[in-house]
């Protein structure tokens, strides 16, 4: 076979519209901070639900150090919101549901129709990870129980495992998760970290309970929402936010309402939310510790591009190979990522097990962030253990001692 015959046809690249403006890297960084709720006065009246609507998705994760990640998200933006109030804001009143977005996420209930494309894709695939021995009978049994007794957890339904490893799911667990994937069942709450399932027809408001929107309409909405939450974004950024494919973004981005821009130093096309361009981002910068699953930093390539900060979650890295610690939380201050800390709690003490800071300017903000976090989780003292710079550790201990007890 000749080389000409072996060659595959080259798909023409999409033509990028001419940028409407050129942004500096700092402009893009500030736009991202404002879009994510870290620059300017926080909307305390809208509270936790306002944060959820603004972000469009809040990632869930099993790890709990200071608190679970979905609690850390509003804390980082609003300050010391009571943890029970955070849970109540998410799960009471039918304002949200859990589904697959960037990962397993809490989503505003208004977005239910826009995930119809994913529910259809699940149905078309026919299964996720597990196969049922009797799909029709097992699903019918789960639906009957929920109709009669719901909302229920997997334990209420009969148990999640066959008795082996955590992935060795029972038939009931496979059935209820399949029904969740395809939209007949909704996770309306996490109770003791267990999903609480209910019938979609009971949990989702009637005017939202439909899968009428086409795939294109769904994806266009999610791309627009991602653009609003990111401020300025590349195609890869937009795709990553709700785990879309690049070609799905390409197909709808020009009709999404986002506008093409150029960002100095990015070296690739970008899109901006018109609101991000309407006025220069101004206001007070938040100083806080960030969950590694915060949507400001969950996309590692974007984080490196915007903040010149390389971050990696090391919870699943063998202990001897960890550099920054099990659950290292980046320090945001002055609109930049200036360090990180791996925290833990020992009784009434917040322990900074491993600290790194970019320079001496980060010492006082790190002390401030640690003190605020300690107070939020009910600790009355802070102890600094390791720091990658001995001189900065001494300064940090002194700063923390000025405001709280240090061991």
Secondary structure, 3 states (H helix, E strand, C coil): CCHHHHCCCCCCCCCCCCCCCEECHHHHHHHHHHHCCCECCCCCCCHHHHHHHHHCCEECCCCECCCEHHHHHHHHHHCCCCHHHHHHHHHCCCCEEEEECCCEEEEEHHHHHHHHHHHHHHHHHCCCCCCCCCHHHHHHHHHHHHHHHCCECHHHHCCCECCCCCCCECHHHHHHHHHHHHCCEEEEEEECCEEEEEEHHHHCCCCCCCCCCCHHHHHHHHHHHHHHHHCEECHHHHHHHCCCCHHHHHHHHHHCCCEEEEECCCCCCEEECHHHHHCCCCCCECCEECCCCCCCCCCHHHHHHHHCCCCCCCCCCCHHHCCCCCCEEEEEECCEEEEEEEEEEECCEEEEEEEEECCCHHHHHHHHHHHHHHHHCCCCEEEEEEECCHHHHHHHHHHHHHHCECC
